[in-house]
Amino acid sequence: ARPSDRLISVGDLVSKGPDSRSVLEWAVKAKNLECVLGNHELRLRRHWRAGTKSAEKSHDEATYRQ
């Protein structure tokens, strides 16, 4: 990648993969990254702020454990 390159995420970085935590750690450190929150991030943020856990989707529990 060149310093002038831009990476744009259109959401859903978390949830269905085996290591959402590492993906988020990578995104925080990434240079020139712009993110749009997807429905997975919005659901996770909503429950994190409320101090609750969601079982809305079968993959949610694995994401919360990370």
CHARMM-style PDB file with segment names, atoms N, HN, CA, C and O in Angstrom:
ATOM      1  N   ALA     1       0.841  -1.187   0.000  1.00  0.00      PROA
ATOM      2  CA  ALA     1       0.000   0.000   0.000  1.00  0.00      PROA
ATOM      3  C   ALA     1       0.880   1.242   0.000  1.00  0.00      PROA
ATOM      4  O   ALA     1       1.942   1.279   0.622  1.00  0.00      PROA
ATOM      5  N   ARG     2       0.420   2.232  -0.697  1.00  0.00      PROA
ATOM      6  HN  ARG     2      -0.443   2.202  -1.202  1.00  0.00      PROA
ATOM      7  CA  ARG     2       1.128   3.515  -0.734  1.00  0.00      PROA
ATOM      8  C   ARG     2       0.537   4.441   0.318  1.00  0.00      PROA
ATOM      9  O   ARG     2      -0.629   4.288   0.683  1.00  0.00      PROA
ATOM     10  N   PRO     3       1.315   5.400   0.814  1.00  0.00      PROA
ATOM     11  CA  PRO     3       0.790   6.340   1.812  1.00  0.00      PROA
ATOM     12  C   PRO     3      -0.450   7.093   1.333  1.00  0.00      PROA
ATOM     13  O   PRO     3      -1.271   7.514   2.148  1.00  0.00      PROA
ATOM     14  N   SER     4      -0.591   7.264   0.031  1.00  0.00      PROA
ATOM     15  HN  SER     4       0.076   6.922  -0.631  1.00  0.00      PROA
ATOM     16  CA  SER     4      -1.744   8.003  -0.488  1.00  0.00      PROA
ATOM     17  C   SER     4      -2.991   7.128  -0.645  1.00  0.00      PROA
ATOM     18  O   SER     4      -4.066   7.645  -0.950  1.00  0.00      PROA
ATOM     19  N   ASP     5      -2.865   5.818  -0.444  1.00  0.00      PROA
ATOM     20  HN  ASP     5      -1.992   5.398  -0.197  1.00  0.00      PROA
ATOM     21  CA  ASP     5      -4.013   4.920  -0.577  1.00  0.00      PROA
ATOM     22  C   ASP     5      -5.009   5.149   0.555  1.00  0.00      PROA
ATOM     23  O   ASP     5      -4.625   5.482   1.676  1.00  0.00      PROA
ATOM     24  N   ARG     6      -6.290   4.967   0.250  1.00  0.00      PROA
ATOM     25  HN  ARG     6      -6.602   4.696  -0.661  1.00  0.00      PROA
ATOM     26  CA  ARG     6      -7.349   5.044   1.255  1.00  0.00      PROA
ATOM     27  C   ARG     6      -8.112   3.733   1.255  1.00  0.00      PROA
ATOM     28  O   ARG     6      -8.387   3.156   0.203  1.00  0.00      PROA
ATOM     29  N   LEU     7      -8.444   3.276   2.438  1.00  0.00      PROA
ATOM     30  HN  LEU     7      -8.219   3.745   3.293  1.00  0.00      PROA
ATOM     31  CA  LEU     7      -9.253   2.072   2.588  1.00  0.00      PROA
ATOM     32  C   LEU     7     -10.588   2.497   3.182  1.00  0.00      PROA
ATOM     33  O   LEU     7     -10.629   3.190   4.199  1.00  0.00      PROA
ATOM     34  N   ILE     8     -11.663   2.087   2.555  1.00  0.00      PROA
ATOM     35  HN  ILE     8     -11.629   1.524   1.730  1.00  0.00      PROA
ATOM     36  CA  ILE     8     -12.992   2.444   3.032  1.00  0.00      PROA
ATOM     37  C   ILE     8     -13.751   1.162   3.346  1.00  0.00      PROA
ATOM     38  O   ILE     8     -13.943   0.312   2.476  1.00  0.00      PROA
ATOM     39  N   SER     9     -14.176   1.034   4.592  1.00  0.00      PROA
ATOM     40  HN  SER     9     -14.020   1.724   5.299  1.00  0.00      PROA
ATOM     41  CA  SER     9     -14.983  -0.107   5.016  1.00  0.00      PROA
ATOM     42  C   SER     9     -16.447   0.315   4.984  1.00  0.00      PROA
ATOM     43  O   SER     9     -16.807   1.376   5.495  1.00  0.00      PROA
ATOM     44  N   VAL    10     -17.270  -0.505   4.392  1.00  0.00      PROA
ATOM     45  HN  VAL    10     -16.977  -1.366   3.977  1.00  0.00      PROA
ATOM     46  CA  VAL    10     -18.693  -0.178   4.310  1.00  0.00      PROA
ATOM     47  C   VAL    10     -19.507  -0.949   5.353  1.00  0.00      PROA
ATOM     48  O   VAL    10     -20.699  -1.195   5.169  1.00  0.00      PROA
ATOM     49  N   GLY    11     -18.850  -1.322   6.438  1.00  0.00      PROA
ATOM     50  HN  GLY    11     -17.882  -1.123   6.587  1.00  0.00      PROA
ATOM     51  CA  GLY    11     -19.560  -1.908   7.567  1.00  0.00      PROA
ATOM     52  C   GLY    11     -19.397  -3.409   7.696  1.00  0.00      PROA
ATOM     53  O   GLY    11     -18.839  -4.087   6.834  1.00  0.00      PROA
ATOM     54  N   ASP    12     -19.910  -3.892   8.810  1.00  0.00      PROA
ATOM     55  HN  ASP    12     -20.364  -3.342   9.511  1.00  0.00      PROA
ATOM     56  CA  ASP    12     -19.905  -5.311   9.157  1.00  0.00      PROA
ATOM     57  C   ASP    12     -18.496  -5.886   9.276  1.00  0.00      PROA
ATOM     58  O   ASP    12     -18.213  -6.969   8.764  1.00  0.00      PROA
ATOM     59  N   LEU    13     -17.618  -5.151   9.956  1.00  0.00      PROA
ATOM     60  HN  LEU    13     -17.849  -4.271  10.372  1.00  0.00      PROA
ATOM     61  CA  LEU    13     -16.282  -5.670  10.253  1.00  0.00      PROA
ATOM     62  C   LEU    13     -16.338  -6.731  11.348  1.00  0.00      PROA
ATOM     63  O   LEU    13     -15.475  -7.606  11.416  1.00  0.00      PROA
ATOM     64  N   VAL    14     -17.352  -6.652  12.200  1.00  0.00      PROA
ATOM     65  HN  VAL    14     -18.054  -5.941  12.144  1.00  0.00      PROA
ATOM     66  CA  VAL    14     -17.458  -7.589  13.322  1.00  0.00      PROA
ATOM     67  C   VAL    14     -18.626  -8.539  13.127  1.00  0.00      PROA
ATOM     68  O   VAL    14     -19.551  -8.264  12.363  1.00  0.00      PROA
ATOM     69  N   SER    15     -18.568  -9.636  13.815  1.00  0.00      PROA
ATOM     70  HN  SER    15     -17.817  -9.859  14.435  1.00  0.00      PROA
ATOM     71  CA  SER    15     -19.683 -10.537  14.029  1.00  0.00      PROA
ATOM     72  C   SER    15     -19.500 -11.930  13.462  1.00  0.00      PROA
ATOM     73  O   SER    15     -19.473 -12.882  14.242  1.00  0.00      PROA
ATOM     74  N   LYS    16     -19.376 -12.112  12.175  1.00  0.00      PROA
ATOM     75  HN  LYS    16     -19.398 -11.338  11.542  1.00  0.00      PROA
ATOM     76  CA  LYS    16     -19.434 -13.464  11.630  1.00  0.00      PROA
ATOM     77  C   LYS    16     -18.085 -14.153  11.514  1.00  0.00      PROA
ATOM     78  O   LYS    16     -18.038 -15.372  11.344  1.00  0.00      PROA
ATOM     79  N   GLY    17     -17.004 -13.424  11.601  1.00  0.00      PROA
ATOM     80  HN  GLY    17     -17.042 -12.435  11.739  1.00  0.00      PROA
ATOM     81  CA  GLY    17     -15.689 -14.033  11.492  1.00  0.00      PROA
ATOM     82  C   GLY    17     -15.240 -14.643  12.806  1.00  0.00      PROA
ATOM     83  O   GLY    17     -15.883 -14.434  13.835  1.00  0.00      PROA
ATOM     84  N   PRO    18     -14.152 -15.392  12.790  1.00  0.00      PROA
ATOM     85  CA  PRO    18     -13.686 -16.075  13.993  1.00  0.00      PROA
ATOM     86  C   PRO    18     -12.954 -15.167  14.981  1.00  0.00      PROA
ATOM     87  O   PRO    18     -12.717 -15.579  16.116  1.00  0.00      PROA
ATOM     88  N   ASP    19     -12.588 -13.945  14.586  1.00  0.00      PROA
ATOM     89  HN  ASP    19     -12.780 -13.610  13.664  1.00  0.00      PROA
ATOM     90  CA  ASP    19     -11.769 -13.109  15.466  1.00  0.00      PROA
ATOM     91  C   ASP    19     -12.095 -11.627  15.290  1.00  0.00      PROA
ATOM     92  O   ASP    19     -11.253 -10.850  14.840  1.00  0.00      PROA
ATOM     93  N   SER    20     -13.314 -11.243  15.646  1.00  0.00      PROA
ATOM     94  HN  SER    20     -13.998 -11.875  16.011  1.00  0.00      PROA
ATOM     95  CA  SER    20     -13.751  -9.853  15.501  1.00  0.00      PROA
ATOM     96  C   SER    20     -12.868  -8.893  16.291  1.00  0.00      PROA
ATOM     97  O   SER    20     -12.617  -7.771  15.852  1.00  0.00      PROA
ATOM     98  N   ARG    21     -12.404  -9.328  17.444  1.00  0.00      PROA
ATOM     99  HN  ARG    21     -12.608 -10.240  17.801  1.00  0.00      PROA
ATOM    100  CA  ARG    21     -11.563  -8.454  18.265  1.00  0.00      PROA
ATOM    101  C   ARG    21     -10.295  -8.049  17.518  1.00  0.00      PROA
ATOM    102  O   ARG    21      -9.929  -6.873  17.520  1.00  0.00      PROA
ATOM    103  N   SER    22      -9.627  -8.999  16.883  1.00  0.00      PROA
ATOM    104  HN  SER    22      -9.925  -9.953  16.881  1.00  0.00      PROA
ATOM    105  CA  SER    22      -8.411  -8.681  16.126  1.00  0.00      PROA
ATOM    106  C   SER    22      -8.711  -7.770  14.941  1.00  0.00      PROA
ATOM    107  O   SER    22      -7.908  -6.901  14.601  1.00  0.00      PROA
ATOM    108  N   VAL    23      -9.851  -7.968  14.322  1.00  0.00      PROA
ATOM    109  HN  VAL    23     -10.503  -8.674  14.598  1.00  0.00      PROA
ATOM    110  CA  VAL    23     -10.241  -7.094  13.208  1.00  0.00      PROA
ATOM    111  C   VAL    23     -10.399  -5.661  13.707  1.00  0.00      PROA
ATOM    112  O   VAL    23      -9.934  -4.724  13.058  1.00  0.00      PROA
ATOM    113  N   LEU    24     -11.047  -5.485  14.850  1.00  0.00      PROA
ATOM    114  HN  LEU    24     -11.425  -6.247  15.377  1.00  0.00      PROA
ATOM    115  CA  LEU    24     -11.218  -4.142  15.402  1.00  0.00      PROA
ATOM    116  C   LEU    24      -9.886  -3.531  15.817  1.00  0.00      PROA
ATOM    117  O   LEU    24      -9.660  -2.340  15.600  1.00  0.00      PROA
ATOM    118  N   GLU    25      -9.003  -4.325  16.410  1.00  0.00      PROA
ATOM    119  HN  GLU    25      -9.186  -5.292  16.586  1.00  0.00      PROA
ATOM    120  CA  GLU    25      -7.679  -3.817  16.784  1.00  0.00      PROA
ATOM    121  C   GLU    25      -6.908  -3.371  15.546  1.00  0.00      PROA
ATOM    122  O   GLU    25      -6.237  -2.339  15.567  1.00  0.00      PROA
ATOM    123  N   TRP    26      -7.004  -4.146  14.470  1.00  0.00      PROA
ATOM    124  HN  TRP    26      -7.549  -4.984  14.452  1.00  0.00      PROA
ATOM    125  CA  TRP    26      -6.354  -3.767  13.215  1.00  0.00      PROA
ATOM    126  C   TRP    26      -6.944  -2.461  12.681  1.00  0.00      PROA
ATOM    127  O   TRP    26      -6.201  -1.581  12.245  1.00  0.00      PROA
ATOM    128  N   ALA    27      -8.262  -2.329  12.713  1.00  0.00      PROA
ATOM    129  HN  ALA    27      -8.865  -3.043  13.067  1.00  0.00      PROA
ATOM    130  CA  ALA    27      -8.924  -1.135  12.181  1.00  0.00      PROA
ATOM    131  C   ALA    27      -8.520   0.118  12.951  1.00  0.00      PROA
ATOM    132  O   ALA    27      -8.348   1.183  12.359  1.00  0.00      PROA
ATOM    133  N   VAL    28      -8.369  -0.005  14.263  1.00  0.00      PROA
ATOM    134  HN  VAL    28      -8.508  -0.870  14.744  1.00  0.00      PROA
ATOM    135  CA  VAL    28      -7.968   1.144  15.079  1.00  0.00      PROA
ATOM    136  C   VAL    28      -6.563   1.605  14.705  1.00  0.00      PROA
ATOM    137  O   VAL    28      -6.291   2.805  14.691  1.00  0.00      PROA
ATOM    138  N   LYS    29      -5.680   0.678  14.406  1.00  0.00      PROA
ATOM    139  HN  LYS    29      -5.901  -0.297  14.417  1.00  0.00      PROA
ATOM    140  CA  LYS    29      -4.289   1.005  14.072  1.00  0.00      PROA
ATOM    141  C   LYS    29      -4.094   1.397  12.610  1.00  0.00      PROA
ATOM    142  O   LYS    29      -3.093   2.028  12.269  1.00  0.00      PROA
ATOM    143  N   ALA    30      -5.024   1.036  11.754  1.00  0.00      PROA
ATOM    144  HN  ALA    30      -5.837   0.524  12.030  1.00  0.00      PROA
ATOM    145  CA  ALA    30      -4.860   1.246  10.308  1.00  0.00      PROA
ATOM    146  C   ALA    30      -4.774   2.731   9.967  1.00  0.00      PROA
ATOM    147  O   ALA    30      -5.488   3.560  10.532  1.00  0.00      PROA
ATOM    148  N   LYS    31      -3.901   3.038   9.048  1.00  0.00      PROA
ATOM    149  HN  LYS    31      -3.320   2.365   8.590  1.00  0.00      PROA
ATOM    150  CA  LYS    31      -3.768   4.404   8.548  1.00  0.00      PROA
ATOM    151  C   LYS    31      -4.705   4.564   7.356  1.00  0.00      PROA
ATOM    152  O   LYS    31      -4.950   3.615   6.611  1.00  0.00      PROA
ATOM    153  N   ASN    32      -5.215   5.754   7.191  1.00  0.00      PROA
ATOM    154  HN  ASN    32      -5.016   6.525   7.796  1.00  0.00      PROA
ATOM    155  CA  ASN    32      -6.051   6.080   6.030  1.00  0.00      PROA
ATOM    156  C   ASN    32      -7.285   5.190   5.905  1.00  0.00      PROA
ATOM    157  O   ASN    32      -7.700   4.849   4.798  1.00  0.00      PROA
ATOM    158  N   LEU    33      -7.867   4.816   7.038  1.00  0.00      PROA
ATOM    159  HN  LEU    33      -7.530   5.094   7.938  1.00  0.00      PROA
ATOM    160  CA  LEU    33      -9.060   3.976   7.034  1.00  0.00      PROA
ATOM    161  C   LEU    33     -10.272   4.823   7.395  1.00  0.00      PROA
ATOM    162  O   LEU    33     -10.256   5.561   8.380  1.00  0.00      PROA
ATOM    163  N   GLU    34     -11.301   4.712   6.604  1.00  0.00      PROA
ATOM    164  HN  GLU    34     -11.315   4.112   5.804  1.00  0.00      PROA
ATOM    165  CA  GLU    34     -12.574   5.354   6.898  1.00  0.00      PROA
ATOM    166  C   GLU    34     -13.612   4.254   7.009  1.00  0.00      PROA
ATOM    167  O   GLU    34     -13.645   3.336   6.190  1.00  0.00      PROA
ATOM    168  N   CYS    35     -14.462   4.348   8.025  1.00  0.00      PROA
ATOM    169  HN  CYS    35     -14.436   5.094   8.691  1.00  0.00      PROA
ATOM    170  CA  CYS    35     -15.444   3.289   8.258  1.00  0.00      PROA
ATOM    171  C   CYS    35     -16.858   3.844   8.314  1.00  0.00      PROA
ATOM    172  O   CYS    35     -17.101   4.931   8.839  1.00  0.00      PROA
ATOM    173  N   VAL    36     -17.761   3.086   7.772  1.00  0.00      PROA
ATOM    174  HN  VAL    36     -17.564   2.204   7.346  1.00  0.00      PROA
ATOM    175  CA  VAL    36     -19.188   3.311   7.920  1.00  0.00      PROA
ATOM    176  C   VAL    36     -19.675   2.175   8.811  1.00  0.00      PROA
ATOM    177  O   VAL    36     -19.353   1.012   8.568  1.00  0.00      PROA
ATOM    178  N   LEU    37     -20.441   2.503   9.831  1.00  0.00      PROA
ATOM    179  HN  LEU    37     -20.702   3.448  10.029  1.00  0.00      PROA
ATOM    180  CA  LEU    37     -20.953   1.456  10.708  1.00  0.00      PROA
ATOM    181  C   LEU    37     -22.027   0.655   9.988  1.00  0.00      PROA
ATOM    182  O   LEU    37     -22.954   1.216   9.404  1.00  0.00      PROA
ATOM    183  N   GLY    38     -21.890  -0.656  10.038  1.00  0.00      PROA
ATOM    184  HN  GLY    38     -21.137  -1.113  10.512  1.00  0.00      PROA
ATOM    185  CA  GLY    38     -22.901  -1.546   9.470  1.00  0.00      PROA
ATOM    186  C   GLY    38     -23.889  -1.963  10.543  1.00  0.00      PROA
ATOM    187  O   GLY    38     -23.748  -1.584  11.705  1.00  0.00      PROA
ATOM    188  N   ASN    39     -24.872  -2.729  10.162  1.00  0.00      PROA
ATOM    189  HN  ASN    39     -24.986  -3.037   9.218  1.00  0.00      PROA
ATOM    190  CA  ASN    39     -25.878  -3.154  11.127  1.00  0.00      PROA
ATOM    191  C   ASN    39     -25.281  -3.998  12.248  1.00  0.00      PROA
ATOM    192  O   ASN    39     -25.794  -3.966  13.366  1.00  0.00      PROA
ATOM    193  N   HSD    40     -24.226  -4.742  11.991  1.00  0.00      PROA
ATOM    194  HN  HSD    40     -23.809  -4.768  11.083  1.00  0.00      PROA
ATOM    195  CA  HSD    40     -23.587  -5.553  13.040  1.00  0.00      PROA
ATOM    196  C   HSD    40     -22.933  -4.645  14.081  1.00  0.00      PROA
ATOM    197  O   HSD    40     -23.096  -4.867  15.281  1.00  0.00      PROA
ATOM    198  N   GLU    41     -22.194  -3.626  13.634  1.00  0.00      PROA
ATOM    199  HN  GLU    41     -22.062  -3.447  12.660  1.00  0.00      PROA
ATOM    200  CA  GLU    41     -21.560  -2.696  14.568  1.00  0.00      PROA
ATOM    201  C   GLU    41     -22.605  -1.910  15.349  1.00  0.00      PROA
ATOM    202  O   GLU    41     -22.452  -1.695  16.552  1.00  0.00      PROA
ATOM    203  N   LEU    42     -23.653  -1.487  14.678  1.00  0.00      PROA
ATOM    204  HN  LEU    42     -23.777  -1.661  13.701  1.00  0.00      PROA
ATOM    205  CA  LEU    42     -24.702  -0.723  15.355  1.00  0.00      PROA
ATOM    206  C   LEU    42     -25.387  -1.557  16.431  1.00  0.00      PROA
ATOM    207  O   LEU    42     -25.664  -1.050  17.517  1.00  0.00      PROA
ATOM    208  N   ARG    43     -25.664  -2.826  16.147  1.00  0.00      PROA
ATOM    209  HN  ARG    43     -25.438  -3.239  15.264  1.00  0.00      PROA
ATOM    210  CA  ARG    43     -26.296  -3.704  17.142  1.00  0.00      PROA
ATOM    211  C   ARG    43     -25.358  -3.932  18.327  1.00  0.00      PROA
ATOM    212  O   ARG    43     -25.784  -3.861  19.479  1.00  0.00      PROA
ATOM    213  N   LEU    44     -24.094  -4.203  18.049  1.00  0.00      PROA
ATOM    214  HN  LEU    44     -23.747  -4.261  17.113  1.00  0.00      PROA
ATOM    215  CA  LEU    44     -23.122  -4.420  19.118  1.00  0.00      PROA
ATOM    216  C   LEU    44     -22.978  -3.166  19.977  1.00  0.00      PROA
ATOM    217  O   LEU    44     -22.955  -3.256  21.204  1.00  0.00      PROA
ATOM    218  N   ARG    45     -22.880  -2.002  19.342  1.00  0.00      PROA
ATOM    219  HN  ARG    45     -22.899  -1.929  18.345  1.00  0.00      PROA
ATOM    220  CA  ARG    45     -22.749  -0.742  20.082  1.00  0.00      PROA
ATOM    221  C   ARG    45     -23.986  -0.476  20.930  1.00  0.00      PROA
ATOM    222  O   ARG    45     -23.869  -0.052  22.079  1.00  0.00      PROA
ATOM    223  N   ARG    46     -25.162  -0.721  20.375  1.00  0.00      PROA
ATOM    224  HN  ARG    46     -25.257  -1.065  19.442  1.00  0.00      PROA
ATOM    225  CA  ARG    46     -26.411  -0.484  21.111  1.00  0.00      PROA
ATOM    226  C   ARG    46     -26.443  -1.314  22.391  1.00  0.00      PROA
ATOM    227  O   ARG    46     -26.785  -0.793  23.452  1.00  0.00      PROA
ATOM    228  N   HSD    47     -26.096  -2.587  22.309  1.00  0.00      PROA
ATOM    229  HN  HSD    47     -25.818  -3.010  21.446  1.00  0.00      PROA
ATOM    230  CA  HSD    47     -26.134  -3.447  23.491  1.00  0.00      PROA
ATOM    231  C   HSD    47     -24.979  -3.149  24.443  1.00  0.00      PROA
ATOM    232  O   HSD    47     -25.143  -3.260  25.658  1.00  0.00      PROA
ATOM    233  N   TRP    48     -23.816  -2.776  23.916  1.00  0.00      PROA
ATOM    234  HN  TRP    48     -23.683  -2.686  22.929  1.00  0.00      PROA
ATOM    235  CA  TRP    48     -22.682  -2.417  24.776  1.00  0.00      PROA
ATOM    236  C   TRP    48     -23.031  -1.191  25.610  1.00  0.00      PROA
ATOM    237  O   TRP    48     -22.761  -1.165  26.811  1.00  0.00      PROA
ATOM    238  N   ARG    49     -23.628  -0.174  24.990  1.00  0.00      PROA
ATOM    239  HN  ARG    49     -23.847  -0.195  24.014  1.00  0.00      PROA
ATOM    240  CA  ARG    49     -24.010   1.043  25.711  1.00  0.00      PROA
ATOM    241  C   ARG    49     -25.068   0.761  26.771  1.00  0.00      PROA
ATOM    242  O   ARG    49     -25.063   1.376  27.837  1.00  0.00      PROA
ATOM    243  N   ALA    50     -25.969  -0.164  26.480  1.00  0.00      PROA
ATOM    244  HN  ALA    50     -25.973  -0.664  25.614  1.00  0.00      PROA
ATOM    245  CA  ALA    50     -27.045  -0.493  27.417  1.00  0.00      PROA
ATOM    246  C   ALA    50     -26.596  -1.483  28.491  1.00  0.00      PROA
ATOM    247  O   ALA    50     -27.318  -1.721  29.459  1.00  0.00      PROA
ATOM    248  N   GLY    51     -25.408  -2.059  28.322  1.00  0.00      PROA
ATOM    249  HN  GLY    51     -24.821  -1.866  27.536  1.00  0.00      PROA
ATOM    250  CA  GLY    51     -24.919  -3.047  29.280  1.00  0.00      PROA
ATOM    251  C   GLY    51     -25.640  -4.376  29.167  1.00  0.00      PROA
ATOM    252  O   GLY    51     -25.726  -5.130  30.136  1.00  0.00      PROA
ATOM    253  N   THR    52     -26.156  -4.661  27.984  1.00  0.00      PROA
ATOM    254  HN  THR    52     -26.086  -4.049  27.197  1.00  0.00      PROA
ATOM    255  CA  THR    52     -26.888  -5.904  27.764  1.00  0.00      PROA
ATOM    256  C   THR    52     -26.187  -6.745  26.707  1.00  0.00      PROA
ATOM    257  O   THR    52     -25.292  -6.271  26.007  1.00  0.00      PROA
ATOM    258  N   LYS    53     -26.602  -7.973  26.607  1.00  0.00      PROA
ATOM    259  HN  LYS    53     -27.329  -8.357  27.176  1.00  0.00      PROA
ATOM    260  CA  LYS    53     -26.124  -8.847  25.539  1.00  0.00      PROA
ATOM    261  C   LYS    53     -27.318  -9.224  24.682  1.00  0.00      PROA
ATOM    262  O   LYS    53     -28.441  -9.346  25.172  1.00  0.00      PROA
ATOM    263  N   SER    54     -27.065  -9.402  23.422  1.00  0.00      PROA
ATOM    264  HN  SER    54     -26.153  -9.302  23.024  1.00  0.00      PROA
ATOM    265  CA  SER    54     -28.137  -9.718  22.491  1.00  0.00      PROA
ATOM    266  C   SER    54     -28.016 -11.150  22.012  1.00  0.00      PROA
ATOM    267  O   SER    54     -26.917 -11.654  21.780  1.00  0.00      PROA
ATOM    268  N   ALA    55     -29.132 -11.782  21.870  1.00  0.00      PROA
ATOM    269  HN  ALA    55     -30.025 -11.373  22.058  1.00  0.00      PROA
ATOM    270  CA  ALA    55     -29.167 -13.092  21.222  1.00  0.00      PROA
ATOM    271  C   ALA    55     -30.005 -12.973  19.954  1.00  0.00      PROA
ATOM    272  O   ALA    55     -30.615 -13.940  19.499  1.00  0.00      PROA
ATOM    273  N   GLU    56     -30.021 -11.761  19.392  1.00  0.00      PROA
ATOM    274  HN  GLU    56     -29.526 -10.975  19.762  1.00  0.00      PROA
ATOM    275  CA  GLU    56     -30.806 -11.522  18.180  1.00  0.00      PROA
ATOM    276  C   GLU    56     -30.361 -12.431  17.045  1.00  0.00      PROA
ATOM    277  O   GLU    56     -31.180 -12.905  16.258  1.00  0.00      PROA
ATOM    278  N   LYS    57     -29.060 -12.671  16.967  1.00  0.00      PROA
ATOM    279  HN  LYS    57     -28.394 -12.286  17.607  1.00  0.00      PROA
ATOM    280  CA  LYS    57     -28.501 -13.487  15.893  1.00  0.00      PROA
ATOM    281  C   LYS    57     -27.666 -14.594  16.515  1.00  0.00      PROA
ATOM    282  O   LYS    57     -27.098 -14.410  17.591  1.00  0.00      PROA
ATOM    283  N   SER    58     -27.585 -15.721  15.860  1.00  0.00      PROA
ATOM    284  HN  SER    58     -28.046 -15.870  14.986  1.00  0.00      PROA
ATOM    285  CA  SER    58     -26.876 -16.873  16.419  1.00  0.00      PROA
ATOM    286  C   SER    58     -25.389 -16.610  16.628  1.00  0.00      PROA
ATOM    287  O   SER    58     -24.784 -17.228  17.504  1.00  0.00      PROA
ATOM    288  N   HSD    59     -24.783 -15.719  15.855  1.00  0.00      PROA
ATOM    289  HN  HSD    59     -25.275 -15.217  15.143  1.00  0.00      PROA
ATOM    290  CA  HSD    59     -23.350 -15.451  15.979  1.00  0.00      PROA
ATOM    291  C   HSD    59     -23.036 -14.365  17.005  1.00  0.00      PROA
ATOM    292  O   HSD    59     -21.862 -14.090  17.254  1.00  0.00      PROA
ATOM    293  N   ASP    60     -24.042 -13.744  17.604  1.00  0.00      PROA
ATOM    294  HN  ASP    60     -24.996 -13.968  17.402  1.00  0.00      PROA
ATOM    295  CA  ASP    60     -23.796 -12.663  18.557  1.00  0.00      PROA
ATOM    296  C   ASP    60     -22.993 -13.111  19.769  1.00  0.00      PROA
ATOM    297  O   ASP    60     -22.082 -12.401  20.196  1.00  0.00      PROA
ATOM    298  N   GLU    61     -23.305 -14.259  20.327  1.00  0.00      PROA
ATOM    299  HN  GLU    61     -24.045 -14.835  19.981  1.00  0.00      PROA
ATOM    300  CA  GLU    61     -22.638 -14.707  21.555  1.00  0.00      PROA
ATOM    301  C   GLU    61     -21.135 -14.825  21.365  1.00  0.00      PROA
ATOM    302  O   GLU    61     -20.376 -14.415  22.243  1.00  0.00      PROA
ATOM    303  N   ALA    62     -20.692 -15.366  20.261  1.00  0.00      PROA
ATOM    304  HN  ALA    62     -21.308 -15.698  19.547  1.00  0.00      PROA
ATOM    305  CA  ALA    62     -19.250 -15.485  20.000  1.00  0.00      PROA
ATOM    306  C   ALA    62     -18.601 -14.113  19.904  1.00  0.00      PROA
ATOM    307  O   ALA    62     -17.479 -13.927  20.375  1.00  0.00      PROA
ATOM    308  N   THR    63     -19.281 -13.164  19.312  1.00  0.00      PROA
ATOM    309  HN  THR    63     -20.192 -13.315  18.929  1.00  0.00      PROA
ATOM    310  CA  THR    63     -18.738 -11.806  19.199  1.00  0.00      PROA
ATOM    311  C   THR    63     -18.603 -11.177  20.574  1.00  0.00      PROA
ATOM    312  O   THR    63     -17.582 -10.551  20.858  1.00  0.00      PROA
ATOM    313  N   TYR    64     -19.606 -11.323  21.441  1.00  0.00      PROA
ATOM    314  HN  TYR    64     -20.436 -11.831  21.210  1.00  0.00      PROA
ATOM    315  CA  TYR    64     -19.546 -10.735  22.778  1.00  0.00      PROA
ATOM    316  C   TYR    64     -18.430 -11.337  23.619  1.00  0.00      PROA
ATOM    317  O   TYR    64     -17.812 -10.628  24.413  1.00  0.00      PROA
ATOM    318  N   ARG    65     -18.159 -12.627  23.462  1.00  0.00      PROA
ATOM    319  HN  ARG    65     -18.661 -13.203  22.817  1.00  0.00      PROA
ATOM    320  CA  ARG    65     -17.081 -13.261  24.228  1.00  0.00      PROA
ATOM    321  C   ARG    65     -15.727 -12.670  23.861  1.00  0.00      PROA
ATOM    322  O   ARG    65     -14.817 -12.654  24.690  1.00  0.00      PROA
ATOM    323  N   GLN    66     -15.581 -12.189  22.642  1.00  0.00      PROA
ATOM    324  HN  GLN    66     -16.320 -12.203  21.968  1.00  0.00      PROA
ATOM    325  CA  GLN    66     -14.300 -11.633  22.204  1.00  0.00      PROA
ATOM    326  C   GLN    66     -14.101 -10.282  22.818  1.00  0.00      PROA
ATOM    327  OT1 GLN    66     -13.079  -9.639  22.576  1.00  0.00      PROA
TER     328      GLN     66
END
